[in-house]
Amino acid sequence: MKKNKKIIGFSILAIVLVFVGKYVYDMNINHNFEIITEGKVYKSGMIPPNQIEDYVKEFHIKSIVDLRMPGTNDLILNPEKPGELMAEKIAVAKIGGVNYFSNPSDQIPTKKNIEIFTKIMDNKANYPILIHCYHGTGRAELYSAIYRIEYENFTNEDARSGVRTLIKWSSFDDGKPKGDYLKAYKSRKQIEAEKK
């Protein structure tokens, strides 16, 4: 009996360590970098300015869309500071040949945010594009889903579930602002079709 309790205890500890290790890797080493569409669109959290060039070169990124919105006093979802944005902008300018687009967005985009975003994404010369926010798990995923709906004809549900594992009580779940936003989102094609 004692041996079984030890095995269960070690198993639980191992599982916890795996999850903690993955979290540390994703947030601090990989910066939640993911491929949305190979060779076209990528998403991430904030990449330190001294590492941006490595990602740009490896993935041939031509444009960076920065969704961070400093000054909200939300230290959990929007902990960014103006100096961080400027440091990134300067680092990107030093690389040369890479566009830096600032589209400060709250957790739920405004109509203006979507207009700016689609204008950037409409320009084929901007690709490959990196979309990023602070953590890479909220706004960057939301905008990645919008990209898929607008440009890759994903259904809203496929786009929503394709950028985030839908688990109960996650920010993309039913009844949560991001989940409900994506479920109700209408692409420009849908809006035009409804006008006819």
Phi, psi and omega in degrees: 000316179298321181296319179297320179296320178296317180297315179296316179299313178295323179296315178297316178299317179298317180297315178300315180296323177297313180295319178295316178300317178297316179300312180299316179297310182300314186281321191251342181247310181269346179057034181054033179287130177217152174275126174268308174222115184312127177078000182232304188225134179228159176224154179200176166271192180292124177261129179306139183309326181282357178247351184301316183301324179299315179293318180301314181291315183295322184251009177056039183290132179254341182215145176238126176253111183262117183263001184296145185227089183288162173087011181272349184062020175261096186283354178264304184270328182231063184278007186291157181236149181306323180298326178294320179295317180295320179298320178292315181301317179295316180298319180292320179298327180289335181291318181081136178077009179240130178275140175243120180244123175262123178227072185305121185231138170286183182298330175246123184293152171272170176302320180296318177303316182293321178298314179297313182300311182291329177296318177296312185288337178292334184276106183299336179291344181279347185275152352294148186239140172251123176257127179215153172235205182283305183268333183083012182239002181234273183298317180299320178289322178298312180292329175296320177294319178298318176304313182296322178292314184288320192245343183239011176056032173290148169288161180302318182292319178295320179294318181296313182281341182282340180256349183208136174293119183277107175242155181304136178074007174285165183291349178255006182286163173303138178085354177261149186308313182291318178298313180293324178300313181292324179295325183267352185300136177243125178290165178298325177296317178297318180296317179296318180298323180291334179287336184282000000 
